Amino acid sequence: MKSANILKDVEFKETGPAISVLYETETSKEIRIAFKQGQRMNEHQTRFPITVAMIDGELDFGVNGETLNLVPGDLLSLDGGVPHDLLATSDCIVRLTLSNADTVQRVLGVLES
């Protein structure tokens, strides 16, 4: 069994979204992304499906020319290969579920682009 508290010890960075690995299993990685208002992740994609859960705050999630305003409780899944971008419209906390075949380094690389 693995457990974590997504709201415990949350750190927000002035320089960009803060990414923390909560835990890994044989099939997935659970990641917390803490955004300060106005921070973004530019358009990117992964080869693997992802799931995004809004925990706190609000975020604009851009995909296929559409912008979805995510609020606490919203969930979305995205197939691999679909370009998407994120913009925090308030301070917010996002849970990102990655395939274990994906890497946290790839996510960190999005912040550098």
Secondary structure, 3 states (H helix, E strand, C coil): CCCCCCCCCCCCCCCCCEEEEEEECCCEEEEEEEECCCCEEEEECCCCCEEEEEEECCEEEEECCEEEEECCCCEEEECCCCCEEEEECCCEEEEEEEECCCCHHHHHHHHHC
